[in-house]
Amino acid sequence: MPQGYVAPNPVAYPWQWLWDSCFHVLVWQALGDADRARRELAGLFGPQASSGFVPHVNYVRDPEVHADLWGRSGGSSITQPPMYGHAVATLVRAGAPPADGVVAAASAGIRFLLGQRARDPSGLLLLCHPWESGADDSPRWDGYCPGGFDPERWRAEKSRLVTTIRADGDGSPVSNPAFPVASVAFNALVAFNARELASVMGDAAMDAAADELTRALAARWDGDLGTWVDAGPAADGSGRCRTAEALLPLLVDREPVRVACVLAQLEDPTAHGGPAGPTGVHRAEPVFDPTGYWRGPVWPQLAYLLVLAVGHHDPAAADRLAAATVAGAWTSGLAEYWHPDTGVGMGAVPQAWAGLSLVLRDAMGDAGHPTRCPAGG
C-alpha cells in the first residue's frame, strides 16, 4: 500500500494493526526485503502519543474514520502486545537496523507499559481491554461476559468496555476498572519484547524490569493445571482456562519442571498437539472447539511465538512444532487461523501474518519442509 504497510487482509482488516505489522516485518525480512521491513515498522509509530503509548490500530488511510469510537483521531485508544521489541531486535541482528527514531520510539512504547500502566497486586500489568491481548474472544475472558459467554453478548460488552477505560492526560490508556485482568500472556510478551529490545540497546534497566515481570509470572504457575493463571477477579474461574496464549511465559521462563510440562503438552495429541499446529485451547477443556473463533483453532502468530519459546529449550521439538504449523498454514491457504487437525482455513483468507510460516520454514533444522497438512484438507 502507498501508506507503507501491508493490510492484514484488504477486505476484513484494511488498517494497520500493531502486532500484525510487527509480524509483517519478520516476513519481509525473511523475504529479503529489508527496506519494506523498515518502512512497515516505522509506520506503526505514526500515531504514538507523547507518553510513549502506541495505539493498536493506525488509521493512516483515514485518520477520522473511528474517532467517535476512540475519542481520538489517527489511532485507537488501546494498545496491543508490543512485538516491536522483537521486530527491532530481528532487524538489528540481521544487519538491517531500523530507520532513525524507531528504536527510541519502541523504547518509549515499552517504557510506557512498564512505568505507567496500572498493575495488579501480583505485580503484573493490567489490560485495559480484551483487544489489547490480541486474543479477542479467548475463553479466559468468559468470566467478564454478562450472563456467560455468548458471541453477541460479548461483542456488545467489548464495545461497552471501550467506554470504561481510564486514560492519563494525553489520552493514553492506563487502567480499566471494568476489566481488571492481569493477563499472563500479555505480560509475557511485554517481558519478552523488553528483553529483546534491551539486548540490542544494552539497556540494563529495561532488562531488569523484564526480569521483575518474569518473577511475577513464575508465581502464577499452576502445576496441577500445567499452565500459568491470570491474576484478577477471574483467577479462580475463566482465568484458569488452558489456552495457547497462556503458555507464552515459556518465552521468558527457564524453570525445568515448567518447561518440561509445557513442551509435553504442545506435542500431546490429547492436549495442544495437532498435525496442523498447536491448538488454541487445550483439547480437554469443555470450551474446546476446533472451528470456534478463539476456541481451539491454530493461530499462526501464537504458533510462531511458541516455536520461539520451545527453541530455547529443545530445538528438535521446535522443529517439529514449526513443521506442523507450516503444513497447516500451507493447507489453509495462509488463513487467519485454521483447524488444528485438518488445516482447513477460517477467518480472513489470506491473512498476512500467516506468512510467518515462511519464517518458520526457513528456521527449521532437520525436520523437513512439508507443504501439506499430514491430515489432509
C-alpha positions as CSV (number, residue, x, y, z in Angstrom):
1,M,0.0,0.0,0.0
2,P,1.2,3.6,-0.6
3,Q,0.8,4.2,3.2
4,G,3.7,1.9,3.8
5,Y,2.1,-1.1,5.4
6,V,0.5,-4.4,4.5
7,A,-3.2,-4.6,5.3
8,P,-3.7,-7.9,7.2
9,N,-6.5,-8.6,4.8
10,P,-7.6,-5.8,2.4
11,V,-11.3,-6.5,2.9
12,A,-11.6,-7.7,6.5
13,Y,-8.7,-5.7,8.0
14,P,-7.7,-2.7,5.9
15,W,-6.0,-0.7,8.6
16,Q,-2.5,-1.1,10.1
17,W,-2.7,-3.2,13.3
18,L,0.2,-3.0,15.7
19,W,1.3,-6.6,16.3
20,D,0.3,-7.7,12.8
21,S,2.7,-5.1,11.3
22,C,5.5,-6.4,13.7
23,F,5.0,-9.9,12.3
24,H,4.9,-8.5,8.8
25,V,8.4,-7.0,9.5
26,L,9.6,-10.5,10.2
27,V,8.1,-11.8,7.0
28,W,9.6,-9.0,4.9
29,Q,13.0,-9.7,6.4
30,A,12.6,-13.4,5.6
31,L,11.8,-12.5,2.0
32,G,14.9,-10.4,1.8
33,D,13.2,-7.0,1.6
34,A,14.8,-5.1,4.4
35,D,13.5,-1.7,3.1
36,R,9.9,-2.9,3.2
37,A,10.5,-4.3,6.7
38,R,11.9,-0.9,7.9
39,R,9.1,1.0,6.3
40,E,6.4,-1.1,7.9
41,L,7.9,-0.9,11.3
42,A,8.4,2.8,11.2
43,G,4.8,3.4,10.1
44,L,3.2,1.8,13.1
45,F,4.6,4.5,15.4
46,G,2.8,7.3,13.4
47,P,0.0,7.8,16.0
48,Q,2.3,7.3,19.0
49,A,1.4,9.6,21.9
50,S,3.9,11.7,23.8
51,S,3.6,9.3,26.7
52,G,5.1,6.6,24.5
53,F,1.7,4.8,24.2
54,V,1.4,3.1,20.8
55,P,-2.2,2.6,19.5
56,H,-3.2,-0.9,18.4
57,V,-4.6,0.5,15.1
58,N,-3.2,3.2,12.9
59,Y,-5.9,4.7,10.7
60,V,-3.3,6.4,8.4
61,R,-5.6,6.0,5.3
62,D,-8.5,7.8,7.0
63,P,-7.5,9.3,10.4
64,E,-11.0,10.3,11.4
65,V,-12.8,7.1,10.5
66,H,-13.3,5.8,14.0
67,A,-12.5,8.9,16.0
68,D,-16.0,8.8,17.5
69,L,-15.4,5.3,19.0
70,W,-11.9,6.0,20.4
71,G,-12.2,9.7,21.3
72,R,-9.0,10.5,19.3
73,S,-8.1,10.7,15.6
74,G,-5.4,8.8,13.8
75,G,-5.3,5.7,16.0
76,S,-7.2,3.8,18.7
77,S,-7.1,4.4,22.4
78,I,-5.8,0.9,23.4
79,T,-2.6,-0.9,22.6
80,Q,-1.6,-4.5,21.7
81,P,1.3,-6.8,22.6
82,P,4.5,-4.7,21.9
83,M,6.0,-7.0,19.4
84,Y,8.1,-4.1,18.1
85,G,10.8,-5.1,20.6
86,H,11.3,-8.4,18.8
87,A,10.9,-6.8,15.4
88,V,13.6,-4.2,16.2
89,A,16.0,-6.8,17.5
90,T,15.4,-9.1,14.5
91,L,16.4,-6.3,12.1
92,V,19.4,-5.3,14.1
93,R,20.7,-8.9,14.3
94,A,20.2,-9.2,10.6
95,G,22.4,-6.2,9.9
96,A,19.4,-4.1,8.8
97,P,18.8,-1.6,11.6
98,P,15.5,0.3,11.7
99,A,15.0,3.8,10.4
100,D,16.2,6.7,12.5
101,G,14.0,7.2,15.6
102,V,12.4,3.8,15.5
103,V,14.5,2.3,18.3
104,A,13.7,5.3,20.5
105,A,10.0,5.1,19.7
106,A,10.0,1.4,20.5
107,S,11.8,2.0,23.8
108,A,9.2,4.7,24.7
109,G,6.4,2.3,23.9
110,I,7.7,-0.4,26.3
111,R,8.6,2.1,28.9
112,F,5.1,3.5,28.9
113,L,3.8,0.0,29.7
114,L,6.4,-0.8,32.3
115,G,6.1,2.6,34.0
116,Q,2.6,4.0,33.5
117,R,0.3,1.0,33.1
118,A,-1.6,0.1,36.2
119,R,-0.6,-3.2,38.0
120,D,-2.4,-5.9,39.8
121,P,-1.2,-6.7,43.4
122,S,0.5,-9.7,41.8
123,G,2.9,-7.3,40.1
124,L,1.6,-8.0,36.6
125,L,0.4,-5.2,34.3
126,L,-3.3,-4.9,33.8
127,L,-5.1,-4.9,30.4
128,C,-7.4,-2.0,29.6
129,H,-9.5,-4.0,27.1
130,P,-9.6,-7.7,25.9
131,W,-8.5,-6.4,22.4
132,E,-5.1,-5.4,24.0
133,S,-4.3,-9.0,24.5
134,G,-4.7,-9.8,20.8
135,A,-6.8,-12.8,21.9
136,D,-10.1,-11.1,21.4
137,D,-12.6,-13.9,22.4
138,S,-10.3,-16.0,24.5
139,P,-12.1,-18.3,26.9
140,R,-10.0,-16.6,29.6
141,W,-12.4,-13.6,29.3
142,D,-15.6,-15.6,29.7
143,G,-16.0,-14.6,33.3
144,Y,-16.3,-11.0,32.2
145,C,-19.2,-11.6,29.8
146,P,-22.6,-10.9,31.4
147,G,-24.7,-14.0,31.6
148,G,-21.9,-16.2,30.5
149,F,-20.1,-16.3,27.1
150,D,-22.2,-15.7,24.1
151,P,-20.7,-14.2,20.9
152,E,-23.3,-11.5,20.5
153,R,-23.3,-10.5,24.2
154,W,-19.5,-10.5,24.2
155,R,-19.4,-8.3,21.2
156,A,-21.7,-5.8,22.9
157,E,-19.6,-6.0,26.1
158,K,-16.4,-5.3,24.2
159,S,-17.9,-2.1,22.8
160,R,-19.0,-1.1,26.3
161,L,-15.6,-1.7,27.7
162,V,-14.1,0.9,25.4
163,T,-16.1,3.5,27.4
164,T,-14.8,2.5,30.8
165,I,-11.0,2.9,30.0
166,R,-9.2,5.4,32.2
167,A,-6.6,7.5,30.5
168,D,-3.8,9.9,31.5
169,G,-3.5,13.5,30.4
170,D,-2.7,12.8,26.7
171,G,-5.4,10.1,26.4
172,S,-3.1,7.1,26.9
173,P,-4.8,4.1,28.5
174,V,-3.7,3.2,32.0
175,S,-6.4,1.1,33.5
176,N,-10.0,-0.2,33.2
177,P,-11.8,-0.9,36.4
178,A,-14.5,-2.8,34.5
179,F,-11.9,-5.3,33.1
180,P,-9.2,-5.7,35.8
181,V,-7.3,-8.6,34.1
182,A,-3.6,-9.2,34.6
183,S,-3.1,-11.5,31.6
184,V,-0.1,-13.8,31.8
185,A,0.1,-13.8,28.0
186,F,0.3,-10.1,27.7
187,N,2.8,-9.8,30.5
188,A,5.0,-12.5,29.0
189,L,5.0,-10.6,25.7
190,V,5.9,-7.3,27.4
191,A,8.7,-9.1,29.3
192,F,10.0,-10.8,26.1
193,N,9.9,-7.7,24.0
194,A,11.6,-5.7,26.7
195,R,14.4,-8.2,26.9
196,E,14.7,-8.3,23.1
197,L,15.0,-4.5,22.9
198,A,17.3,-4.3,25.8
199,S,19.6,-6.9,24.2
200,V,20.3,-4.7,21.2
201,M,20.3,-1.4,23.2
202,G,22.4,-2.5,26.1
203,D,19.6,-1.2,28.4
204,A,20.2,-2.8,31.8
205,A,17.2,-1.0,33.4
206,M,14.8,-2.4,30.8
207,D,16.3,-5.8,31.2
208,A,15.8,-5.6,35.0
209,A,12.2,-4.6,34.5
210,A,11.7,-7.6,32.3
211,D,13.2,-9.8,35.0
212,E,10.8,-8.3,37.5
213,L,7.8,-9.3,35.3
214,T,9.2,-12.7,34.8
215,R,9.4,-13.3,38.5
216,A,5.8,-12.2,38.9
217,L,4.8,-14.6,36.1
218,A,6.5,-17.5,37.8
219,A,4.2,-17.1,40.8
220,R,1.2,-17.6,38.5
221,W,2.1,-21.1,37.6
222,D,-0.3,-23.9,38.5
223,G,1.4,-27.2,38.4
224,D,-1.9,-29.2,38.6
225,L,-3.3,-27.5,35.5
226,G,0.1,-27.2,33.8
227,T,-0.4,-23.5,32.8
228,W,0.0,-20.0,34.1
229,V,-3.1,-18.4,35.6
230,D,-4.2,-14.8,35.0
231,A,-4.4,-12.6,38.1
232,G,-7.6,-10.7,38.8
233,P,-11.2,-11.5,39.8
234,A,-11.4,-14.4,37.3
235,A,-8.3,-16.1,38.6
236,D,-10.4,-18.9,40.2
237,G,-12.7,-19.1,37.1
238,S,-12.2,-18.4,33.4
239,G,-8.7,-17.1,34.0
240,R,-7.5,-20.7,34.6
241,C,-8.7,-22.0,31.2
242,R,-5.8,-23.8,29.4
243,T,-5.2,-21.8,26.3
244,A,-2.2,-21.5,23.9
245,E,-1.6,-17.8,24.7
246,A,-1.4,-18.7,28.4
247,L,1.7,-20.8,27.6
248,L,3.6,-17.7,26.3
249,P,5.5,-17.2,29.6
250,L,7.7,-20.0,28.2
251,L,9.3,-17.2,26.2
252,V,10.9,-15.9,29.4
253,D,10.7,-18.8,31.9
254,R,13.6,-21.2,32.2
255,E,12.5,-23.4,35.2
256,P,13.0,-27.0,34.1
257,V,9.8,-28.5,35.5
258,R,7.5,-25.9,34.0
259,V,9.4,-26.1,30.7
260,A,9.1,-29.9,30.5
261,C,5.3,-29.7,31.3
262,V,4.6,-27.2,28.6
263,L,6.7,-28.9,26.0
264,A,4.9,-32.2,26.6
265,Q,1.5,-30.5,26.2
266,L,2.5,-29.0,22.9
267,E,3.2,-32.4,21.4
268,D,0.5,-34.4,23.2
269,P,-2.5,-35.0,20.7
270,T,-4.8,-35.1,23.7
271,A,-3.6,-31.6,24.9
272,H,-2.3,-28.9,22.5
273,G,-0.7,-31.2,19.9
274,G,-2.1,-31.2,16.3
275,P,-0.9,-32.2,12.9
276,A,-1.6,-28.7,11.6
277,G,-0.1,-26.9,14.6
278,P,-0.8,-26.2,18.3
279,T,-4.5,-25.9,19.3
280,G,-5.6,-22.6,20.7
281,V,-7.3,-24.3,23.6
282,H,-6.4,-27.5,25.4
283,R,-8.5,-30.3,23.9
284,A,-9.7,-31.4,27.4
285,E,-11.2,-28.0,28.1
286,P,-15.1,-28.1,27.9
287,V,-15.0,-25.0,25.6
288,F,-12.6,-26.6,23.1
289,D,-14.0,-26.2,19.6
290,P,-11.6,-26.7,16.7
291,T,-13.7,-24.4,14.4
292,G,-14.7,-21.8,17.0
293,Y,-13.2,-18.3,17.0
294,W,-10.5,-18.3,19.7
295,R,-12.0,-21.6,21.0
296,G,-9.4,-24.1,19.5
297,P,-8.0,-23.3,16.0
298,V,-4.4,-22.8,15.3
299,W,-3.4,-19.1,15.3
300,P,-0.1,-18.6,13.3
301,Q,1.2,-15.7,15.4
302,L,0.8,-17.8,18.6
303,A,2.3,-20.8,17.0
304,Y,5.3,-18.7,15.8
305,L,5.9,-17.4,19.4
306,L,5.6,-20.9,20.9
307,V,8.1,-22.2,18.4
308,L,10.5,-19.4,19.5
309,A,9.9,-20.3,23.1
310,V,10.4,-24.1,22.6
311,G,13.5,-23.4,20.6
312,H,15.2,-22.0,23.7
313,H,14.9,-25.5,25.4
314,D,14.5,-28.2,22.7
315,P,15.4,-27.3,19.1
316,A,14.2,-30.6,17.8
317,A,10.8,-30.2,19.4
318,A,10.7,-26.6,18.0
319,D,11.4,-28.0,14.5
320,R,8.5,-30.5,14.9
321,L,6.1,-27.7,16.1
322,A,7.3,-25.5,13.2
323,A,6.8,-28.3,10.7
324,A,3.2,-28.9,11.8
325,T,2.4,-25.1,11.7
326,V,3.9,-24.7,8.2
327,A,1.9,-27.7,7.0
328,G,-1.3,-26.1,8.4
329,A,-0.5,-22.7,7.0
330,W,0.0,-24.0,3.5
331,T,-3.1,-26.2,3.6
332,S,-5.2,-23.4,4.9
333,G,-4.3,-21.1,2.1
334,L,-2.4,-18.8,4.5
335,A,-5.6,-18.2,6.5
336,E,-6.1,-16.0,9.6
337,Y,-6.5,-19.2,11.6
338,W,-7.2,-22.9,10.9
339,H,-8.4,-26.3,12.1
340,P,-5.6,-28.0,14.1
341,D,-6.3,-31.4,12.6
342,T,-7.2,-30.8,9.0
343,G,-5.7,-27.4,8.3
344,V,-8.9,-26.1,6.8
345,G,-8.6,-22.3,6.8
346,M,-11.0,-20.0,8.7
347,G,-11.4,-16.3,9.2
348,A,-9.9,-14.0,6.6
349,V,-8.1,-15.9,3.8
350,P,-5.4,-14.9,3.1
351,Q,-4.2,-13.2,6.2
352,A,-0.7,-11.6,6.0
353,W,0.6,-12.9,9.4
354,A,0.2,-16.5,8.1
355,G,3.4,-15.5,6.2
356,L,5.2,-16.3,9.4
357,S,5.2,-19.8,8.1
358,L,8.0,-18.6,5.7
359,V,10.0,-17.5,8.8
360,L,9.4,-20.9,10.5
361,R,10.2,-22.9,7.3
362,D,13.5,-21.1,6.8
363,A,14.4,-21.5,10.5
364,M,13.7,-25.3,10.6
365,G,16.6,-27.6,11.1
366,D,16.3,-31.3,10.0
367,A,12.5,-31.5,10.5
368,G,11.9,-31.1,6.8
369,H,9.7,-28.6,4.9
370,P,6.3,-30.1,4.4
371,T,3.8,-28.3,2.2
372,R,0.6,-30.1,3.1
373,C,-1.0,-31.0,6.4
374,P,-0.5,-34.7,7.1
375,A,-4.2,-35.0,7.9
376,G,-5.2,-33.6,4.5
377,G,-7.5,-30.7,3.9
